């Protein structure tokens, strides 16, 4: 252990934020196995938690900012961990889109702990019906948020608007991926998407999908929610997907789409 930390210290103390050094820097963190170890790194390089959220299967997602001294060049780190042990790391940064306004997220490096990941994937297949999809993990600066009507515009958060796009295209493939996601917010939006499509007569739900929807509407997992401009809190999924709330959502969106 002492040898590992000595090597890591040598890499960190000589690292500067330049493309030529990035690969060496990223590789040096493959030996870090827990979120506690990552948070305890001090000196010229350190990591600060930007936000954390709980996902399905007992998985914790943390977004970290990488600092050199008091400065950061925008490089961020995602970790997925189970009982504190990290099984997925991804360094990324925000990058302006070339042809349109807005930003993309550029993956710089990723690493998986295959032993832990394989065990969790076996569990995910039994519990969710699919393996863990790392694309379900948010890279924006805010945690995953559910809301029917939020902000001054009374719109849904980003994932909600994406769900409505899936509905307009009758894209049940993407909705099904979300329904089996480790991200409970995406699951909740997917539930609404399927209910909206069913209410419009666009699809007939299969028994497998109906079973997954029933599991979600009885789910006691708390997720981060918004209402209007001022209310931001955690609520259990079963209290969000009440019959009254779902019917109001369907009526509002059947008229608009």
C-alpha positions as protocol buffer text, in pm:
chain_id: "A"
residue {
  index: 1
  type: UNK
  ca { x: 0 y: 0 z: 0 }
}
residue {
  index: 2
  type: UNK
  ca { x: 286 y: 239 z: 88 }
}
residue {
  index: 3
  type: UNK
  ca { x: 447 y: 175 z: -253 }
}
residue {
  index: 4
  type: UNK
  ca { x: 118 y: 248 z: -431 }
}
residue {
  index: 5
  type: UNK
  ca { x: 66 y: 576 z: -252 }
}
residue {
  index: 6
  type: UNK
  ca { x: 429 y: 677 z: -310 }
}
residue {
  index: 7
  type: UNK
  ca { x: 389 y: 624 z: -685 }
}
residue {
  index: 8
  type: UNK
  ca { x: 60 y: 810 z: -683 }
}
residue {
  index: 9
  type: UNK
  ca { x: 217 y: 1102 z: -497 }
}
residue {
  index: 10
  type: UNK
  ca { x: 499 y: 1125 z: -753 }
}
residue {
  index: 11
  type: UNK
  ca { x: 251 y: 1137 z: -1039 }
}
residue {
  index: 12
  type: UNK
  ca { x: 33 y: 1399 z: -872 }
}
residue {
  index: 13
  type: UNK
  ca { x: 316 y: 1634 z: -773 }
}
residue {
  index: 14
  type: UNK
  ca { x: 449 y: 1647 z: -1129 }
}
residue {
  index: 15
  type: UNK
  ca { x: 112 y: 1661 z: -1305 }
}
residue {
  index: 16
  type: UNK
  ca { x: -9 y: 1978 z: -1481 }
}
residue {
  index: 17
  type: UNK
  ca { x: -335 y: 2021 z: -1664 }
}
residue {
  index: 18
  type: UNK
  ca { x: -207 y: 1949 z: -2014 }
}
residue {
  index: 19
  type: UNK
  ca { x: -317 y: 1693 z: -2268 }
}
residue {
  index: 20
  type: UNK
  ca { x: 21 y: 1519 z: -2267 }
}
residue {
  index: 21
  type: UNK
  ca { x: -4 y: 1443 z: -1895 }
}
residue {
  index: 22
  type: UNK
  ca { x: -372 y: 1352 z: -1874 }
}
residue {
  index: 23
  type: UNK
  ca { x: -339 y: 982 z: -1955 }
}
residue {
  index: 24
  type: UNK
  ca { x: -69 y: 930 z: -1693 }
}
residue {
  index: 25
  type: UNK
  ca { x: -277 y: 1121 z: -1440 }
}
residue {
  index: 26
  type: UNK
  ca { x: -594 y: 923 z: -1508 }
}
residue {
  index: 27
  type: UNK
  ca { x: -416 y: 586 z: -1492 }
}
residue {
  index: 28
  type: UNK
  ca { x: -273 y: 673 z: -1152 }
}
residue {
  index: 29
  type: UNK
  ca { x: -622 y: 665 z: -1001 }
}
residue {
  index: 30
  type: UNK
  ca { x: -701 y: 309 z: -1106 }
}
residue {
  index: 31
  type: UNK
  ca { x: -557 y: 198 z: -772 }
}
residue {
  index: 32
  type: UNK
  ca { x: -805 y: 409 z: -571 }
}
residue {
  index: 33
  type: UNK
  ca { x: -1079 y: 168 z: -465 }
}
residue {
  index: 34
  type: UNK
  ca { x: -1307 y: 364 z: -232 }
}
residue {
  index: 35
  type: UNK
  ca { x: -1472 y: 704 z: -221 }
}
residue {
  index: 36
  type: UNK
  ca { x: -1313 y: 760 z: 120 }
}
residue {
  index: 37
  type: UNK
  ca { x: -966 y: 719 z: -30 }
}
residue {
  index: 38
  type: UNK
  ca { x: -1051 y: 958 z: -311 }
}
residue {
  index: 39
  type: UNK
  ca { x: -1182 y: 1226 z: -74 }
}
residue {
  index: 40
  type: UNK
  ca { x: -874 y: 1195 z: 150 }
}
residue {
  index: 41
  type: UNK
  ca { x: -625 y: 1292 z: -123 }
}
residue {
  index: 42
  type: UNK
  ca { x: -461 y: 1621 z: -28 }
}
residue {
  index: 43
  type: UNK
  ca { x: -181 y: 1834 z: -166 }
}
residue {
  index: 44
  type: UNK
  ca { x: -153 y: 1994 z: -508 }
}
residue {
  index: 45
  type: UNK
  ca { x: -435 y: 1781 z: -645 }
}
residue {
  index: 46
  type: UNK
  ca { x: -762 y: 1719 z: -464 }
}
residue {
  index: 47
  type: UNK
  ca { x: -1121 y: 1627 z: -543 }
}
residue {
  index: 48
  type: UNK
  ca { x: -1432 y: 1795 z: -407 }
}
residue {
  index: 49
  type: UNK
  ca { x: -1783 y: 1653 z: -422 }
}
residue {
  index: 50
  type: UNK
  ca { x: -2003 y: 1857 z: -655 }
}
residue {
  index: 51
  type: UNK
  ca { x: -2311 y: 1650 z: -570 }
}
residue {
  index: 52
  type: UNK
  ca { x: -2409 y: 1294 z: -481 }
}
residue {
  index: 53
  type: UNK
  ca { x: -2725 y: 1091 z: -534 }
}
residue {
  index: 54
  type: UNK
  ca { x: -2855 y: 743 z: -456 }
}
residue {
  index: 55
  type: UNK
  ca { x: -2942 y: 511 z: -744 }
}
residue {
  index: 56
  type: UNK
  ca { x: -3111 y: 172 z: -758 }
}
residue {
  index: 57
  type: UNK
  ca { x: -2944 y: -143 z: -619 }
}
residue {
  index: 58
  type: UNK
  ca { x: -2776 y: 56 z: -340 }
}
residue {
  index: 59
  type: UNK
  ca { x: -2544 y: 233 z: -585 }
}
residue {
  index: 60
  type: UNK
  ca { x: -2412 y: 581 z: -505 }
}
residue {
  index: 61
  type: UNK
  ca { x: -2329 y: 827 z: -783 }
}
residue {
  index: 62
  type: UNK
  ca { x: -2091 y: 1115 z: -706 }
}
residue {
  index: 63
  type: UNK
  ca { x: -1978 y: 1397 z: -935 }
}
residue {
  index: 64
  type: UNK
  ca { x: -1639 y: 1537 z: -832 }
}
residue {
  index: 65
  type: UNK
  ca { x: -1445 y: 1846 z: -937 }
}
residue {
  index: 66
  type: UNK
  ca { x: -1067 y: 1806 z: -980 }
}
residue {
  index: 67
  type: UNK
  ca { x: -862 y: 2090 z: -833 }
}
residue {
  index: 68
  type: UNK
  ca { x: -498 y: 2187 z: -867 }
}
residue {
  index: 69
  type: UNK
  ca { x: -449 y: 2420 z: -575 }
}
residue {
  index: 70
  type: UNK
  ca { x: -750 y: 2651 z: -580 }
}
residue {
  index: 71
  type: UNK
  ca { x: -815 y: 2620 z: -950 }
}
residue {
  index: 72
  type: UNK
  ca { x: -997 y: 2375 z: -1172 }
}
residue {
  index: 73
  type: UNK
  ca { x: -986 y: 2357 z: -1548 }
}
residue {
  index: 74
  type: UNK
  ca { x: -1332 y: 2204 z: -1574 }
}
residue {
  index: 75
  type: UNK
  ca { x: -1228 y: 1839 z: -1553 }
}
residue {
  index: 76
  type: UNK
  ca { x: -1483 y: 1638 z: -1359 }
}
residue {
  index: 77
  type: UNK
  ca { x: -1494 y: 1284 z: -1229 }
}
residue {
  index: 78
  type: UNK
  ca { x: -1790 y: 1048 z: -1198 }
}
residue {
  index: 79
  type: UNK
  ca { x: -1774 y: 759 z: -953 }
}
residue {
  index: 80
  type: UNK
  ca { x: -2027 y: 482 z: -907 }
}
residue {
  index: 81
  type: UNK
  ca { x: -1979 y: 290 z: -585 }
}
residue {
  index: 82
  type: UNK
  ca { x: -2142 y: 12 z: -387 }
}
residue {
  index: 83
  type: UNK
  ca { x: -2096 y: 21 z: -9 }
}
residue {
  index: 84
  type: UNK
  ca { x: -1816 y: 271 z: -63 }
}
residue {
  index: 85
  type: UNK
  ca { x: -1621 y: 62 z: -316 }
}
residue {
  index: 86
  type: UNK
  ca { x: -1585 y: 231 z: -653 }
}
residue {
  index: 87
  type: UNK
  ca { x: -1668 y: 8 z: -950 }
}
residue {
  index: 88
  type: UNK
  ca { x: -1677 y: 276 z: -1220 }
}
residue {
  index: 89
  type: UNK
  ca { x: -1476 y: 596 z: -1273 }
}
residue {
  index: 90
  type: UNK
  ca { x: -1506 y: 838 z: -1561 }
}
residue {
  index: 91
  type: UNK
  ca { x: -1314 y: 1161 z: -1617 }
}
residue {
  index: 92
  type: UNK
  ca { x: -1491 y: 1404 z: -1848 }
}
residue {
  index: 93
  type: UNK
  ca { x: -1525 y: 1770 z: -1936 }
}
residue {
  index: 94
  type: UNK
  ca { x: -1780 y: 1998 z: -2095 }
}
residue {
  index: 95
  type: UNK
  ca { x: -1709 y: 2083 z: -2457 }
}
residue {
  index: 96
  type: UNK
  ca { x: -1889 y: 2339 z: -2680 }
}
residue {
  index: 97
  type: UNK
  ca { x: -2078 y: 2188 z: -2974 }
}
residue {
  index: 98
  type: UNK
  ca { x: -1915 y: 2266 z: -3308 }
}
residue {
  index: 99
  type: UNK
  ca { x: -2218 y: 2340 z: -3522 }
}
residue {
  index: 100
  type: UNK
  ca { x: -2490 y: 2436 z: -3274 }
}
residue {
  index: 101
  type: UNK
  ca { x: -2527 y: 2619 z: -2947 }
}
residue {
  index: 102
  type: UNK
  ca { x: -2486 y: 2433 z: -2620 }
}
residue {
  index: 103
  type: UNK
  ca { x: -2242 y: 2177 z: -2489 }
}
residue {
  index: 104
  type: UNK
  ca { x: -2149 y: 1812 z: -2513 }
}
residue {
  index: 105
  type: UNK
  ca { x: -1963 y: 1606 z: -2255 }
}
residue {
  index: 106
  type: UNK
  ca { x: -1633 y: 1457 z: -2366 }
}
residue {
  index: 107
  type: UNK
  ca { x: -1521 y: 1135 z: -2199 }
}
residue {
  index: 108
  type: UNK
  ca { x: -1148 y: 1157 z: -2124 }
}
residue {
  index: 109
  type: UNK
  ca { x: -1091 y: 826 z: -1946 }
}
residue {
  index: 110
  type: UNK
  ca { x: -1289 y: 550 z: -1774 }
}
residue {
  index: 111
  type: UNK
  ca { x: -1210 y: 247 z: -1562 }
}
residue {
  index: 112
  type: UNK
  ca { x: -1424 y: -43 z: -1435 }
}
residue {
  index: 113
  type: UNK
  ca { x: -1378 y: -280 z: -1142 }
}
residue {
  index: 114
  type: UNK
  ca { x: -1489 y: -590 z: -1331 }
}
residue {
  index: 115
  type: UNK
  ca { x: -1529 y: -807 z: -1021 }
}
residue {
  index: 116
  type: UNK
  ca { x: -1778 y: -573 z: -852 }
}
residue {
  index: 117
  type: UNK
  ca { x: -1946 y: -475 z: -1178 }
}
residue {
  index: 118
  type: UNK
  ca { x: -2016 y: -836 z: -1276 }
}
residue {
  index: 119
  type: UNK
  ca { x: -2183 y: -904 z: -941 }
}
residue {
  index: 120
  type: UNK
  ca { x: -2396 y: -592 z: -970 }
}
residue {
  index: 121
  type: UNK
  ca { x: -2492 y: -673 z: -1329 }
}
residue {
  index: 122
  type: UNK
  ca { x: -2616 y: -1016 z: -1217 }
}
residue {
  index: 123
  type: UNK
  ca { x: -2826 y: -843 z: -952 }
}
residue {
  index: 124
  type: UNK
  ca { x: -2946 y: -577 z: -1200 }
}
residue {
  index: 125
  type: UNK
  ca { x: -3065 y: -843 z: -1446 }
}
residue {
  index: 126
  type: UNK
  ca { x: -3277 y: -1004 z: -1175 }
}
residue {
  index: 127
  type: UNK
  ca { x: -3405 y: -681 z: -1020 }
}
residue {
  index: 128
  type: UNK
  ca { x: -3435 y: -444 z: -1318 }
}
residue {
  index: 129
  type: UNK
  ca { x: -3431 y: -674 z: -1619 }
}
residue {
  index: 130
  type: UNK
  ca { x: -3116 y: -526 z: -1773 }
}
residue {
  index: 131
  type: UNK
  ca { x: -2747 y: -463 z: -1704 }
}
residue {
  index: 132
  type: UNK
  ca { x: -2611 y: -131 z: -1577 }
}
residue {
  index: 133
  type: UNK
  ca { x: -2592 y: 134 z: -1850 }
}
residue {
  index: 134
  type: UNK
  ca { x: -2336 y: 402 z: -1771 }
}
residue {
  index: 135
  type: UNK
  ca { x: -2507 y: 637 z: -2017 }
}
residue {
  index: 136
  type: UNK
  ca { x: -2786 y: 671 z: -1759 }
}
residue {
  index: 137
  type: UNK
  ca { x: -2555 y: 866 z: -1530 }
}
residue {
  index: 138
  type: UNK
  ca { x: -2599 y: 1242 z: -1527 }
}
residue {
  index: 139
  type: UNK
  ca { x: -2300 y: 1457 z: -1620 }
}
residue {
  index: 140
  type: UNK
  ca { x: -2467 y: 1794 z: -1569 }
}
residue {
  index: 141
  type: UNK
  ca { x: -2392 y: 2002 z: -1263 }
}
residue {
  index: 142
  type: UNK
  ca { x: -2719 y: 1914 z: -1091 }
}
residue {
  index: 143
  type: UNK
  ca { x: -2842 y: 1580 z: -962 }
}
residue {
  index: 144
  type: UNK
  ca { x: -3120 y: 1396 z: -1144 }
}
residue {
  index: 145
  type: UNK
  ca { x: -3445 y: 1581 z: -1079 }
}
residue {
  index: 146
  type: UNK
  ca { x: -3808 y: 1487 z: -1131 }
}
residue {
  index: 147
  type: UNK
  ca { x: -4085 y: 1738 z: -1177 }
}
residue {
  index: 148
  type: UNK
  ca { x: -4421 y: 1777 z: -1350 }
}
residue {
  index: 149
  type: UNK
  ca { x: -4407 y: 2157 z: -1376 }
}
residue {
  index: 150
  type: UNK
  ca { x: -4098 y: 2346 z: -1264 }
}
residue {
  index: 151
  type: UNK
  ca { x: -3925 y: 2680 z: -1318 }
}
residue {
  index: 152
  type: UNK
  ca { x: -4092 y: 2997 z: -1445 }
}
residue {
  index: 153
  type: UNK
  ca { x: -4174 y: 2818 z: -1771 }
}
residue {
  index: 154
  type: UNK
  ca { x: -4367 y: 2541 z: -1588 }
}
residue {
  index: 155
  type: UNK
  ca { x: -4167 y: 2288 z: -1791 }
}
residue {
  index: 156
  type: UNK
  ca { x: -4021 y: 1955 z: -1690 }
}
residue {
  index: 157
  type: UNK
  ca { x: -3651 y: 1917 z: -1610 }
}
residue {
  index: 158
  type: UNK
  ca { x: -3419 y: 1799 z: -1890 }
}
residue {
  index: 159
  type: UNK
  ca { x: -3494 y: 1427 z: -1856 }
}
residue {
  index: 160
  type: UNK
  ca { x: -3866 y: 1497 z: -1853 }
}
residue {
  index: 161
  type: UNK
  ca { x: -3845 y: 1694 z: -2176 }
}
residue {
  index: 162
  type: UNK
  ca { x: -3640 y: 1410 z: -2327 }
}
residue {
  index: 163
  type: UNK
  ca { x: -3911 y: 1164 z: -2224 }
}
residue {
  index: 164
  type: UNK
  ca { x: -4173 y: 1376 z: -2400 }
}
residue {
  index: 165
  type: UNK
  ca { x: -3959 y: 1362 z: -2715 }
}
residue {
  index: 166
  type: UNK
  ca { x: -3956 y: 983 z: -2690 }
}
residue {
  index: 167
  type: UNK
  ca { x: -4335 y: 992 z: -2662 }
}
residue {
  index: 168
  type: UNK
  ca { x: -4375 y: 1217 z: -2965 }
}
residue {
  index: 169
  type: UNK
  ca { x: -4165 y: 971 z: -3167 }
}
residue {
  index: 170
  type: UNK
  ca { x: -4336 y: 668 z: -3010 }
}
residue {
  index: 171
  type: UNK
  ca { x: -3987 y: 551 z: -2915 }
}
residue {
  index: 172
  type: UNK
  ca { x: -4066 y: 261 z: -2685 }
}
residue {
  index: 173
  type: UNK
  ca { x: -3711 y: 126 z: -2720 }
}
residue {
  index: 174
  type: UNK
  ca { x: -3559 y: 422 z: -2533 }
}
residue {
  index: 175
  type: UNK
  ca { x: -3848 y: 434 z: -2286 }
}
residue {
  index: 176
  type: UNK
  ca { x: -3789 y: 66 z: -2206 }
}
residue {
  index: 177
  type: UNK
  ca { x: -3418 y: 133 z: -2145 }
}
residue {
  index: 178
  type: UNK
  ca { x: -3515 y: 404 z: -1899 }
}
residue {
  index: 179
  type: UNK
  ca { x: -3770 y: 175 z: -1735 }
}
residue {
  index: 180
  type: UNK
  ca { x: -3487 y: -70 z: -1657 }
}
residue {
  index: 181
  type: UNK
  ca { x: -3236 y: 198 z: -1557 }
}
residue {
  index: 182
  type: UNK
  ca { x: -3040 y: 219 z: -1234 }
}
residue {
  index: 183
  type: UNK
  ca { x: -3148 y: 584 z: -1228 }
}
residue {
  index: 184
  type: UNK
  ca { x: -3485 y: 599 z: -1044 }
}
residue {
  index: 185
  type: UNK
  ca { x: -3563 y: 944 z: -1188 }
}
residue {
  index: 186
  type: UNK
  ca { x: -3540 y: 811 z: -1544 }
}
residue {
  index: 187
  type: UNK
  ca { x: -3759 y: 517 z: -1441 }
}
residue {
  index: 188
  type: UNK
  ca { x: -4024 y: 754 z: -1307 }
}
residue {
  index: 189
  type: UNK
  ca { x: -4026 y: 958 z: -1627 }
}
residue {
  index: 190
  type: UNK
  ca { x: -4044 y: 640 z: -1833 }
}
residue {
  index: 191
  type: UNK
  ca { x: -4350 y: 532 z: -1635 }
}
residue {
  index: 192
  type: UNK
  ca { x: -4523 y: 855 z: -1737 }
}
residue {
  index: 193
  type: UNK
  ca { x: -4414 y: 811 z: -2097 }
}
residue {
  index: 194
  type: UNK
  ca { x: -4568 y: 466 z: -2123 }
}
residue {
  index: 195
  type: UNK
  ca { x: -4889 y: 579 z: -1951 }
}
residue {
  index: 196
  type: UNK
  ca { x: -4918 y: 873 z: -2190 }
}
residue {
  index: 197
  type: UNK
  ca { x: -4868 y: 654 z: -2499 }
}
residue {
  index: 198
  type: UNK
  ca { x: -5120 y: 402 z: -2367 }
}
residue {
  index: 199
  type: UNK
  ca { x: -5379 y: 673 z: -2300 }
}
residue {
  index: 200
  type: UNK
  ca { x: -5348 y: 800 z: -2657 }
}
residue {
  index: 201
  type: UNK
  ca { x: -5398 y: 451 z: -2796 }
}
residue {
  index: 202
  type: UNK
  ca { x: -5051 y: 454 z: -2953 }
}
residue {
  index: 203
  type: UNK
  ca { x: -4937 y: 130 z: -2789 }
}
residue {
  index: 204
  type: UNK
  ca { x: -5065 y: -176 z: -2604 }
}
residue {
  index: 205
  type: UNK
  ca { x: -4860 y: -258 z: -2297 }
}
residue {
  index: 206
  type: UNK
  ca { x: -4708 y: -605 z: -2274 }
}
residue {
  index: 207
  type: UNK
  ca { x: -4731 y: -802 z: -1950 }
}
residue {
  index: 208
  type: UNK
  ca { x: -4357 y: -752 z: -1889 }
}
residue {
  index: 209
  type: UNK
  ca { x: -4390 y: -374 z: -1917 }
}
residue {
  index: 210
  type: UNK
  ca { x: -4702 y: -374 z: -1699 }
}
residue {
  index: 211
  type: UNK
  ca { x: -4515 y: -563 z: -1427 }
}
residue {
  index: 212
  type: UNK
  ca { x: -4230 y: -310 z: -1436 }
}
residue {
  index: 213
  type: UNK
  ca { x: -4475 y: -18 z: -1421 }
}
residue {
  index: 214
  type: UNK
  ca { x: -4649 y: -173 z: -1119 }
}
residue {
  index: 215
  type: UNK
  ca { x: -4315 y: -210 z: -940 }
}
residue {
  index: 216
  type: UNK
  ca { x: -4232 y: 155 z: -1005 }
}
residue {
  index: 217
  type: UNK
  ca { x: -4568 y: 298 z: -893 }
}
residue {
  index: 218
  type: UNK
  ca { x: -4524 y: 115 z: -559 }
}
residue {
  index: 219
  type: UNK
  ca { x: -4159 y: 213 z: -524 }
}
residue {
  index: 220
  type: UNK
  ca { x: -4068 y: 383 z: -195 }
}
residue {
  index: 221
  type: UNK
  ca { x: -3732 y: 515 z: -320 }
}
residue {
  index: 222
  type: UNK
  ca { x: -3698 y: 890 z: -249 }
}
residue {
  index: 223
  type: UNK
  ca { x: -3597 y: 1100 z: -552 }
}
residue {
  index: 224
  type: UNK
  ca { x: -3512 y: 1469 z: -585 }
}
residue {
  index: 225
  type: UNK
  ca { x: -3816 y: 1664 z: -704 }
}
residue {
  index: 226
  type: UNK
  ca { x: -3913 y: 2015 z: -803 }
}
residue {
  index: 227
  type: UNK
  ca { x: -4245 y: 2200 z: -807 }
}
residue {
  index: 228
  type: UNK
  ca { x: -4266 y: 2550 z: -944 }
}
residue {
  index: 229
  type: UNK
  ca { x: -3968 y: 2775 z: -880 }
}
residue {
  index: 230
  type: UNK
  ca { x: -3918 y: 2735 z: -507 }
}
residue {
  index: 231
  type: UNK
  ca { x: -3993 y: 2379 z: -396 }
}
residue {
  index: 232
  type: UNK
  ca { x: -3701 y: 2138 z: -418 }
}
residue {
  index: 233
  type: UNK
  ca { x: -3717 y: 1830 z: -197 }
}
residue {
  index: 234
  type: UNK
  ca { x: -3699 y: 1451 z: -181 }
}
residue {
  index: 235
  type: UNK
  ca { x: -4022 y: 1253 z: -227 }
}
residue {
  index: 236
  type: UNK
  ca { x: -4096 y: 883 z: -256 }
}
residue {
  index: 237
  type: UNK
  ca { x: -4180 y: 766 z: -607 }
}
residue {
  index: 238
  type: UNK
  ca { x: -4511 y: 613 z: -493 }
}
residue {
  index: 239
  type: UNK
  ca { x: -4615 y: 956 z: -359 }
}
residue {
  index: 240
  type: UNK
  ca { x: -4521 y: 1122 z: -687 }
}
residue {
  index: 241
  type: UNK
  ca { x: -4703 y: 877 z: -913 }
}
residue {
  index: 242
  type: UNK
  ca { x: -5042 y: 908 z: -749 }
}
residue {
  index: 243
  type: UNK
  ca { x: -5348 y: 847 z: -965 }
}
residue {
  index: 244
  type: UNK
  ca { x: -5438 y: 1216 z: -946 }
}
residue {
  index: 245
  type: UNK
  ca { x: -5091 y: 1335 z: -1048 }
}
residue {
  index: 246
  type: UNK
  ca { x: -5063 y: 1091 z: -1337 }
}
residue {
  index: 247
  type: UNK
  ca { x: -5410 y: 1177 z: -1470 }
}
residue {
  index: 248
  type: UNK
  ca { x: -5332 y: 1550 z: -1460 }
}
residue {
  index: 249
  type: UNK
  ca { x: -5005 y: 1486 z: -1645 }
}
residue {
  index: 250
  type: UNK
  ca { x: -5182 y: 1283 z: -1913 }
}
residue {
  index: 251
  type: UNK
  ca { x: -5459 y: 1539 z: -1967 }
}
residue {
  index: 252
  type: UNK
  ca { x: -5213 y: 1826 z: -1992 }
}
residue {
  index: 253
  type: UNK
  ca { x: -4986 y: 1647 z: -2241 }
}
residue {
  index: 254
  type: UNK
  ca { x: -5258 y: 1482 z: -2453 }
}
residue {
  index: 255
  type: UNK
  ca { x: -5371 y: 1832 z: -2545 }
}
residue {
  index: 256
  type: UNK
  ca { x: -5022 y: 1952 z: -2630 }
}
residue {
  index: 257
  type: UNK
  ca { x: -4886 y: 1655 z: -2824 }
}
